[in-house]
Amino acid sequence: MESLEIKSMYPDLEDLAKDAAKKYYNEMGDKDNAMHFYEKILYFQTQVKKGGLSV
């Protein structure tokens, strides 16, 4: 994810984080890792808003 962050691909990273969070929570029952990705989603949404991009 870090190399994509450098390129300001926040909307794409948000989608990846959503997929990962769903997989960890729904399929694996791993709430801790799911929470990590949900926090990333919020971070990426904030970055998109700061940059003037649409979510």
Summary of the structure (lengths in Angstrom):
residues: 55
radius of gyration: 11.5
end to end distance: 17.9
largest distance: 35.0
contacts: 142
relative contact order: 0.20
helix: 80%
strand: 0%
